[in-house]
């Protein structure tokens, strides 16, 4: 966006330029000024050191390494280019390299930095603790996370796409644009955080927290289902039934073949109840409905042998059909001490369903 001076009767445009045209250098100018005025980036940071590269087999160096008030390390990468180059890739490498840094090591590198700046190196520990608001080194956890701040004259589409993708995966990475202007002899810089937009940041944090909660609940649900299926398969194996050879998964159903392609005997489970069913889906809607109709002709006999009424679901809005018996004794969210009784009821119902349907499946016309 253009920058203007507002006069009494007009908006006077300020000339946009580049750091290159202004002969502003990356390290000797931008980095030098930011290390002493890091608050320009709009974050509450404390600089530990600059040009940090104290690791084996690497000549790469972090432009500025800082900490925030939560004792997280902050990798700050600078570029004076108009597209940011590949700075996000560099910063990710650096973040990984410093992720294991201890507070003691941070104190050492900050002491060296203060000495190079002509300041008392012995104050490193006290300065860090004072910034964090800690009484001593044991008060809190240091470097639980590593944040990334990318600072450039501008950012290309490839870089911003990568940054947005990383943020979606809960990497705390930000882009801050330093856009230079000339106003006569005055050199101006417009500092703007473009990713994430400050006004959207709180909303995005809330969205990520909600997504984390949903993922956690989903993982818990999958784990519970897996353990339930493991118990059911073990029971099937003991009773030598159709599903005893299966490898348990975390889905809400567990299928066993009837020997006819596209027709299976399935166990189904939800949080509150379970079911056994014959599921029909040979890939052709007309054939599926025909098989269902052939079985439906023998409904009375099938239900007599099964010993109970069944749900005959033609599923007109879907390709498949099913014949189901719902068991209302509980589901995978029932207390685990009730699982064996639920699983036994499921295996009993499946045995009855197979006995009732098997003779009729043998006579099905598959044409």
FIDRENTOR-589475 format. One record per residue (C-alpha): x, y, z; residue in one letter; chain. Coordinates in Angstrom, 2 decimals. Example, Ala and Ser with C-alpha at 12.3 -4.5 7.8 and 13.67 -1.06 7.14 Angstrom:
<sites>
+---------+---------+---------+---+---+
|      xx |      yy |      zz | r | c |
+---------+---------+---------+---+---+
|   12.30 |   -4.50 |    7.80 | A | A |
|   13.67 |   -1.06 |    7.14 | S | A |
+---------+---------+---------+---+---+
</sites>
This chain:
<sites>
+---------+---------+---------+---+---+
|      xx |      yy |      zz | r | c |
+---------+---------+---------+---+---+
|    0.00 |    0.00 |    0.00 | X | A |
|    1.29 |    3.54 |   -0.75 | X | A |
|    2.35 |    5.76 |    2.13 | X | A |
|    1.08 |    9.36 |    2.28 | X | A |
|    1.65 |   12.46 |    4.34 | X | A |
|   -1.65 |   14.09 |    5.21 | X | A |
|   -1.42 |   17.87 |    4.77 | X | A |
|   -4.12 |   20.43 |    5.49 | X | A |
|   -5.73 |   19.94 |    2.08 | X | A |
|   -4.32 |   16.79 |    0.47 | X | A |
|   -2.57 |   13.47 |    0.76 | X | A |
|    1.04 |   13.80 |   -0.35 | X | A |
|    2.53 |   10.49 |   -1.59 | X | A |
|    5.82 |    9.38 |   -0.07 | X | A |
|    8.28 |    7.82 |   -2.51 | X | A |
|    8.64 |    4.08 |   -2.09 | X | A |
|   12.15 |    2.76 |   -2.59 | X | A |
|   14.26 |   -0.32 |   -1.81 | X | A |
|   16.98 |   -1.03 |    0.71 | X | A |
|   19.30 |   -1.75 |   -2.19 | X | A |
|   18.68 |    1.67 |   -3.75 | X | A |
|   19.24 |    3.28 |   -0.35 | X | A |
|   22.46 |    1.26 |    0.00 | X | A |
|   21.16 |   -0.19 |    3.27 | X | A |
|   22.99 |   -3.40 |    4.08 | X | A |
|   21.45 |   -6.46 |    5.65 | X | A |
|   23.95 |   -7.23 |    8.38 | X | A |
|   25.75 |   -3.95 |    8.98 | X | A |
|   22.63 |   -1.79 |    8.96 | X | A |
|   19.29 |   -3.60 |    9.46 | X | A |
|   20.65 |   -6.23 |   11.83 | X | A |
|   22.73 |   -3.71 |   13.78 | X | A |
|   19.74 |   -1.45 |   14.37 | X | A |
|   17.32 |   -4.24 |   15.22 | X | A |
|   19.61 |   -5.85 |   17.81 | X | A |
|   19.42 |   -2.66 |   19.88 | X | A |
|   15.77 |   -1.87 |   19.09 | X | A |
|   14.19 |   -5.28 |   18.81 | X | A |
|   10.84 |   -3.83 |   19.92 | X | A |
|   10.55 |   -2.46 |   16.34 | X | A |
|    9.30 |   -5.94 |   15.46 | X | A |
|    6.33 |   -5.39 |   17.75 | X | A |
|    7.09 |   -8.32 |   20.04 | X | A |
|    8.32 |   -8.42 |   23.64 | X | A |
|   11.74 |   -9.93 |   22.98 | X | A |
|   15.23 |   -9.91 |   24.47 | X | A |
|   18.23 |  -10.47 |   22.18 | X | A |
|   20.63 |  -13.18 |   23.35 | X | A |
|   23.13 |  -12.90 |   20.54 | X | A |
|   23.67 |  -12.28 |   16.83 | X | A |
|   25.38 |  -14.33 |   14.13 | X | A |
|   24.97 |  -17.45 |   16.23 | X | A |
|   26.30 |  -20.63 |   14.64 | X | A |
|   27.83 |  -22.68 |   17.43 | X | A |
|   27.19 |  -26.19 |   16.10 | X | A |
|   29.28 |  -28.79 |   14.36 | X | A |
|   29.63 |  -29.10 |   10.59 | X | A |
|   27.77 |  -25.89 |    9.79 | X | A |
|   28.87 |  -22.45 |    8.70 | X | A |
|   25.33 |  -21.12 |    8.77 | X | A |
|   24.49 |  -18.47 |   11.35 | X | A |
|   21.29 |  -17.17 |   12.92 | X | A |
|   21.01 |  -13.44 |   12.32 | X | A |
|   19.47 |  -12.73 |   15.72 | X | A |
|   18.62 |  -15.18 |   18.49 | X | A |
|   16.23 |  -13.93 |   21.17 | X | A |
|   13.87 |  -15.12 |   23.89 | X | A |
|   10.30 |  -14.07 |   24.65 | X | A |
|    8.56 |  -13.60 |   28.00 | X | A |
|    7.50 |  -17.25 |   28.02 | X | A |
|   11.17 |  -18.34 |   27.82 | X | A |
|   10.78 |  -19.59 |   24.25 | X | A |
|   13.71 |  -19.17 |   21.90 | X | A |
|   13.05 |  -16.91 |   18.92 | X | A |
|   15.00 |  -17.31 |   15.67 | X | A |
|   14.99 |  -14.04 |   13.70 | X | A |
|   16.07 |  -14.19 |   10.06 | X | A |
|   16.66 |  -11.02 |    8.04 | X | A |
|   16.68 |  -10.37 |    4.30 | X | A |
|   16.72 |   -7.10 |    2.38 | X | A |
|   15.31 |   -8.75 |   -0.76 | X | A |
|   11.85 |   -8.17 |   -2.17 | X | A |
|   10.82 |  -11.84 |   -2.05 | X | A |
|   12.51 |  -13.17 |    1.11 | X | A |
|   14.44 |  -15.80 |   -0.82 | X | A |
|   14.36 |  -19.18 |    0.94 | X | A |
|   14.66 |  -17.77 |    4.42 | X | A |
|   11.87 |  -19.96 |    5.82 | X | A |
|   13.91 |  -23.08 |    5.04 | X | A |
|   16.99 |  -21.64 |    6.73 | X | A |
|   14.99 |  -20.61 |    9.76 | X | A |
|   13.45 |  -24.08 |   10.18 | X | A |
|   16.96 |  -25.61 |   10.17 | X | A |
|   18.13 |  -23.10 |   12.74 | X | A |
|   15.09 |  -23.65 |   14.95 | X | A |
|   15.78 |  -27.38 |   14.98 | X | A |
|   19.45 |  -26.81 |   15.78 | X | A |
|   18.80 |  -24.60 |   18.82 | X | A |
|   15.73 |  -26.49 |   20.09 | X | A |
|   17.77 |  -28.37 |   22.71 | X | A |
|   19.48 |  -25.27 |   24.13 | X | A |
|   19.54 |  -25.07 |   27.92 | X | A |
|   19.30 |  -21.95 |   30.05 | X | A |
|   22.93 |  -22.42 |   31.08 | X | A |
|   24.01 |  -22.44 |   27.43 | X | A |
|   21.88 |  -19.37 |   26.73 | X | A |
|   23.63 |  -17.57 |   29.58 | X | A |
|   27.03 |  -18.47 |   28.10 | X | A |
|   26.27 |  -17.20 |   24.61 | X | A |
|   24.66 |  -14.05 |   26.01 | X | A |
|   27.74 |  -13.42 |   28.14 | X | A |
|   29.94 |  -13.66 |   25.04 | X | A |
|   27.58 |  -11.32 |   23.17 | X | A |
|   27.62 |   -8.70 |   25.92 | X | A |
|   31.42 |   -8.85 |   25.97 | X | A |
|   31.57 |   -8.22 |   22.21 | X | A |
|   29.25 |   -5.22 |   22.66 | X | A |
|   31.51 |   -3.75 |   25.35 | X | A |
|   29.00 |   -4.47 |   28.11 | X | A |
|   29.58 |   -6.37 |   31.39 | X | A |
|   29.56 |  -10.06 |   30.40 | X | A |
|   29.04 |  -11.09 |   34.02 | X | A |
|   25.53 |   -9.65 |   33.98 | X | A |
|   24.23 |  -12.16 |   31.41 | X | A |
|   22.40 |  -14.44 |   33.85 | X | A |
|   20.82 |  -11.62 |   35.84 | X | A |
|   19.67 |   -9.82 |   32.68 | X | A |
|   18.00 |  -12.96 |   31.32 | X | A |
|   16.30 |  -13.73 |   34.64 | X | A |
|   15.16 |  -10.12 |   35.00 | X | A |
|   13.60 |  -10.17 |   31.51 | X | A |
|   11.80 |  -13.45 |   32.26 | X | A |
|   10.74 |  -12.25 |   35.71 | X | A |
|   12.32 |  -15.29 |   37.36 | X | A |
|   13.93 |  -15.28 |   40.78 | X | A |
|   16.32 |  -18.08 |   39.85 | X | A |
|   17.17 |  -20.53 |   37.06 | X | A |
|   14.88 |  -23.23 |   38.45 | X | A |
|   11.72 |  -21.15 |   38.40 | X | A |
|   10.43 |  -22.12 |   34.97 | X | A |
|   10.98 |  -24.29 |   31.91 | X | A |
|   13.37 |  -22.86 |   29.34 | X | A |
|   13.01 |  -23.22 |   25.55 | X | A |
|    9.91 |  -25.39 |   25.55 | X | A |
|    9.28 |  -24.09 |   22.05 | X | A |
|   11.16 |  -22.25 |   19.30 | X | A |
|    9.43 |  -19.44 |   17.44 | X | A |
|   10.49 |  -18.02 |   14.07 | X | A |
|   10.28 |  -14.42 |   12.86 | X | A |
|   11.11 |  -13.66 |    9.23 | X | A |
|   11.94 |  -10.04 |    8.45 | X | A |
|   12.26 |   -8.84 |    4.86 | X | A |
|   11.52 |   -5.96 |    2.53 | X | A |
|    8.78 |   -8.14 |    1.07 | X | A |
|    7.81 |  -11.79 |    0.67 | X | A |
|    7.14 |  -13.85 |   -2.44 | X | A |
|    4.09 |  -16.05 |   -2.92 | X | A |
|    6.07 |  -19.29 |   -2.54 | X | A |
|    7.41 |  -18.18 |    0.82 | X | A |
|    4.08 |  -16.94 |    2.18 | X | A |
|    2.37 |  -20.15 |    1.03 | X | A |
|    4.97 |  -22.19 |    2.88 | X | A |
|    4.60 |  -20.05 |    6.02 | X | A |
|    0.82 |  -20.40 |    6.04 | X | A |
|    1.17 |  -24.17 |    5.62 | X | A |
|    3.60 |  -24.32 |    8.54 | X | A |
|    1.28 |  -22.25 |   10.71 | X | A |
|   -1.57 |  -24.63 |    9.94 | X | A |
|    0.67 |  -27.33 |   11.41 | X | A |
|    1.16 |  -25.31 |   14.59 | X | A |
|    4.63 |  -23.94 |   13.83 | X | A |
|    4.84 |  -20.43 |   15.31 | X | A |
|    6.34 |  -18.59 |   12.35 | X | A |
|    5.67 |  -14.95 |   11.44 | X | A |
|    6.48 |  -12.59 |    8.57 | X | A |
|    7.24 |   -8.94 |    9.24 | X | A |
|    7.70 |   -6.61 |    6.29 | X | A |
|   10.05 |   -3.63 |    6.44 | X | A |
|    9.12 |   -1.40 |    3.51 | X | A |
|   11.47 |    1.60 |    2.94 | X | A |
|   10.42 |    5.07 |    1.79 | X | A |
|   12.24 |    8.31 |    0.94 | X | A |
|   10.85 |   11.69 |    1.93 | X | A |
|   13.45 |   14.20 |    0.84 | X | A |
|   16.46 |   13.46 |    3.04 | X | A |
|   14.37 |   11.42 |    5.46 | X | A |
|   14.54 |    7.63 |    5.27 | X | A |
|   11.33 |    6.04 |    6.52 | X | A |
|   10.42 |    2.40 |    7.17 | X | A |
|    6.89 |    1.01 |    7.34 | X | A |
|    6.94 |   -2.00 |    9.71 | X | A |
|    4.01 |   -4.37 |    9.23 | X | A |
|    3.33 |   -7.91 |   10.38 | X | A |
|    1.66 |   -9.54 |    7.40 | X | A |
|    1.48 |  -13.16 |    8.64 | X | A |
|   -0.49 |  -13.59 |   10.75 | X | A |
|   -2.49 |  -10.40 |   10.47 | X | A |
|   -2.51 |   -8.96 |   14.00 | X | A |
|   -6.27 |   -8.47 |   14.05 | X | A |
|   -6.79 |  -12.12 |   13.01 | X | A |
|   -4.15 |  -13.64 |   15.25 | X | A |
|   -6.35 |  -14.13 |   18.33 | X | A |
|   -9.08 |  -15.72 |   16.22 | X | A |
|   -6.54 |  -18.05 |   14.57 | X | A |
|   -5.20 |  -19.05 |   17.99 | X | A |
|   -8.74 |  -19.94 |   19.08 | X | A |
|   -9.26 |  -21.97 |   15.91 | X | A |
|   -5.98 |  -23.86 |   16.47 | X | A |
|   -6.91 |  -24.57 |   20.09 | X | A |
|  -10.26 |  -25.93 |   18.98 | X | A |
|   -8.60 |  -28.09 |   16.32 | X | A |
|   -6.12 |  -29.41 |   18.89 | X | A |
|   -9.01 |  -30.31 |   21.20 | X | A |
|  -10.89 |  -32.06 |   18.38 | X | A |
|   -7.77 |  -33.99 |   17.32 | X | A |
|   -7.13 |  -35.06 |   20.90 | X | A |
|  -10.69 |  -36.29 |   21.30 | X | A |
|  -10.52 |  -38.08 |   17.94 | X | A |
|   -7.27 |  -39.81 |   18.93 | X | A |
|   -8.82 |  -40.87 |   22.23 | X | A |
|  -11.85 |  -42.21 |   20.38 | X | A |
|   -9.72 |  -44.17 |   17.91 | X | A |
|   -7.64 |  -45.63 |   20.75 | X | A |
|  -10.75 |  -46.75 |   22.63 | X | A |
|  -12.24 |  -48.36 |   19.52 | X | A |
|   -8.99 |  -50.16 |   18.76 | X | A |
|   -8.85 |  -51.64 |   22.25 | X | A |
|  -12.51 |  -52.66 |   22.01 | X | A |
|  -11.94 |  -54.40 |   18.66 | X | A |
|   -8.84 |  -56.16 |   20.03 | X | A |
|  -10.99 |  -57.69 |   22.76 | X | A |
|  -13.73 |  -58.67 |   20.29 | X | A |
|  -11.30 |  -60.30 |   17.84 | X | A |
|   -9.66 |  -62.21 |   20.69 | X | A |
|  -13.11 |  -63.50 |   21.68 | X | A |
|  -13.88 |  -64.46 |   18.06 | X | A |
|  -10.57 |  -66.31 |   17.91 | X | A |
|  -11.41 |  -68.21 |   21.10 | X | A |
|  -14.86 |  -69.12 |   19.82 | X | A |
|  -13.48 |  -69.90 |   16.33 | X | A |
|  -15.86 |  -67.57 |   14.50 | X | A |
|  -15.54 |  -65.76 |   11.18 | X | A |
|  -13.76 |  -62.63 |   12.46 | X | A |
|  -11.09 |  -64.30 |   14.60 | X | A |
|   -8.36 |  -63.93 |   11.95 | X | A |
|   -8.78 |  -60.19 |   11.44 | X | A |
|   -6.32 |  -57.50 |   12.47 | X | A |
|   -8.18 |  -54.96 |   14.66 | X | A |
|   -8.35 |  -51.38 |   13.43 | X | A |
|   -9.72 |  -48.11 |   14.79 | X | A |
|  -12.70 |  -47.67 |   12.45 | X | A |
|  -16.29 |  -47.93 |   13.65 | X | A |
|  -16.81 |  -51.20 |   11.78 | X | A |
|  -15.07 |  -54.57 |   11.48 | X | A |
|  -15.89 |  -56.60 |    8.37 | X | A |
|  -15.70 |  -60.29 |    7.55 | X | A |
|  -16.29 |  -61.78 |    4.11 | X | A |
|  -19.17 |  -64.16 |    3.40 | X | A |
|  -17.19 |  -65.67 |    0.53 | X | A |
|  -19.30 |  -63.69 |   -1.96 | X | A |
|  -17.65 |  -60.57 |   -3.34 | X | A |
|  -19.20 |  -57.39 |   -2.01 | X | A |
|  -21.31 |  -59.08 |    0.66 | X | A |
|  -19.96 |  -59.08 |    4.22 | X | A |
|  -20.90 |  -59.74 |    7.81 | X | A |
|  -19.91 |  -56.63 |    9.76 | X | A |
|  -19.68 |  -55.63 |   13.38 | X | A |
|  -20.52 |  -51.96 |   13.94 | X | A |
|  -19.91 |  -49.90 |   17.05 | X | A |
|  -20.75 |  -46.40 |   18.25 | X | A |
|  -20.19 |  -44.73 |   21.60 | X | A |
|  -23.48 |  -45.99 |   23.02 | X | A |
|  -24.46 |  -49.14 |   21.09 | X | A |
|  -23.33 |  -51.87 |   18.73 | X | A |
|  -24.78 |  -53.80 |   15.82 | X | A |
|  -24.24 |  -56.82 |   13.61 | X | A |
|  -25.20 |  -56.59 |    9.96 | X | A |
|  -25.08 |  -58.08 |    6.50 | X | A |
|  -23.74 |  -55.34 |    4.24 | X | A |
|  -24.38 |  -55.56 |    0.51 | X | A |
|  -22.31 |  -53.49 |   -1.91 | X | A |
|  -21.04 |  -55.16 |   -5.07 | X | A |
|  -20.48 |  -51.82 |   -6.80 | X | A |
|  -23.73 |  -51.86 |   -8.79 | X | A |
|  -26.83 |  -50.28 |   -7.29 | X | A |
|  -29.31 |  -52.41 |   -9.25 | X | A |
|  -27.59 |  -55.65 |   -8.32 | X | A |
|  -27.41 |  -54.62 |   -4.67 | X | A |
|  -31.15 |  -53.86 |   -4.57 | X | A |
|  -31.91 |  -57.15 |   -6.35 | X | A |
|  -29.96 |  -59.18 |   -3.76 | X | A |
|  -31.69 |  -57.30 |   -0.95 | X | A |
|  -35.11 |  -58.00 |   -2.52 | X | A |
|  -34.34 |  -61.72 |   -2.85 | X | A |
|  -33.46 |  -61.94 |    0.84 | X | A |
|  -36.45 |  -59.81 |    1.85 | X | A |
|  -38.77 |  -62.44 |    0.29 | X | A |
|  -37.66 |  -64.81 |    3.07 | X | A |
|  -37.88 |  -62.27 |    5.88 | X | A |
|  -40.26 |  -64.25 |    8.07 | X | A |
|  -38.14 |  -67.39 |    7.94 | X | A |
|  -34.87 |  -65.48 |    8.45 | X | A |
|  -36.19 |  -63.63 |   11.51 | X | A |
|  -37.67 |  -66.85 |   12.95 | X | A |
|  -34.28 |  -68.59 |   12.77 | X | A |
|  -32.48 |  -65.48 |   14.03 | X | A |
|  -34.87 |  -65.24 |   16.97 | X | A |
|  -35.65 |  -61.54 |   16.71 | X | A |
|  -36.81 |  -58.79 |   14.35 | X | A |
|  -34.17 |  -57.30 |   12.04 | X | A |
|  -33.83 |  -53.88 |   10.48 | X | A |
|  -34.19 |  -54.24 |    6.69 | X | A |
|  -32.57 |  -51.11 |    5.26 | X | A |
|  -32.81 |  -50.84 |    1.47 | X | A |
|  -31.09 |  -47.42 |    1.66 | X | A |
|  -32.77 |  -45.94 |   -1.40 | X | A |
|  -30.52 |  -42.85 |   -1.30 | X | A |
|  -27.37 |  -44.99 |   -1.40 | X | A |
|  -25.82 |  -47.68 |   -3.54 | X | A |
|  -25.56 |  -50.26 |   -0.75 | X | A |
|  -28.15 |  -52.11 |    1.35 | X | A |
|  -27.97 |  -53.78 |    4.76 | X | A |
|  -29.80 |  -56.09 |    7.12 | X | A |
|  -29.01 |  -55.14 |   10.70 | X | A |
|  -29.60 |  -56.07 |   14.30 | X | A |
|  -28.94 |  -53.29 |   16.83 | X | A |
|  -27.68 |  -54.22 |   20.29 | X | A |
|  -28.52 |  -51.63 |   22.92 | X | A |
|  -26.36 |  -53.00 |   25.73 | X | A |
|  -23.68 |  -50.30 |   25.35 | X | A |
|  -20.82 |  -49.17 |   23.13 | X | A |
|  -17.09 |  -48.46 |   23.29 | X | A |
|  -17.65 |  -45.53 |   25.68 | X | A |
|  -19.21 |  -47.91 |   28.20 | X | A |
|  -17.02 |  -48.72 |   31.23 | X | A |
|  -14.34 |  -51.21 |   30.20 | X | A |
|  -15.47 |  -53.73 |   32.78 | X | A |
|  -18.71 |  -53.98 |   30.74 | X | A |
|  -16.93 |  -54.63 |   27.45 | X | A |
|  -16.74 |  -58.44 |   27.78 | X | A |
|  -20.53 |  -58.69 |   28.18 | X | A |
|  -21.09 |  -56.38 |   25.20 | X | A |
|  -18.62 |  -58.33 |   23.07 | X | A |
|  -20.21 |  -61.65 |   23.96 | X | A |
|  -23.64 |  -60.27 |   23.00 | X | A |
|  -22.18 |  -59.14 |   19.65 | X | A |
|  -20.63 |  -62.52 |   18.88 | X | A |
|  -23.85 |  -64.33 |   19.84 | X | A |
|  -25.88 |  -62.04 |   17.58 | X | A |
|  -23.44 |  -62.52 |   14.70 | X | A |
|  -23.62 |  -66.31 |   15.03 | X | A |
|  -27.42 |  -66.15 |   14.87 | X | A |
|  -27.35 |  -63.75 |   11.91 | X | A |
|  -25.00 |  -65.98 |    9.94 | X | A |
|  -27.10 |  -69.08 |   10.72 | X | A |
|  -30.29 |  -67.32 |    9.56 | X | A |
|  -28.87 |  -65.89 |    6.33 | X | A |
|  -26.36 |  -68.50 |    5.19 | X | A |
|  -28.82 |  -70.86 |    3.41 | X | A |
|  -30.38 |  -67.97 |    1.49 | X | A |
|  -27.02 |  -66.47 |    0.48 | X | A |
|  -26.15 |  -69.78 |   -1.12 | X | A |
|  -29.20 |  -69.47 |   -3.39 | X | A |
|  -28.77 |  -65.79 |   -4.33 | X | A |
|  -29.02 |  -64.99 |   -8.05 | X | A |
|  -26.03 |  -62.67 |   -8.70 | X | A |
|  -26.98 |  -61.83 |  -12.29 | X | A |
+---------+---------+---------+---+---+
</sites>
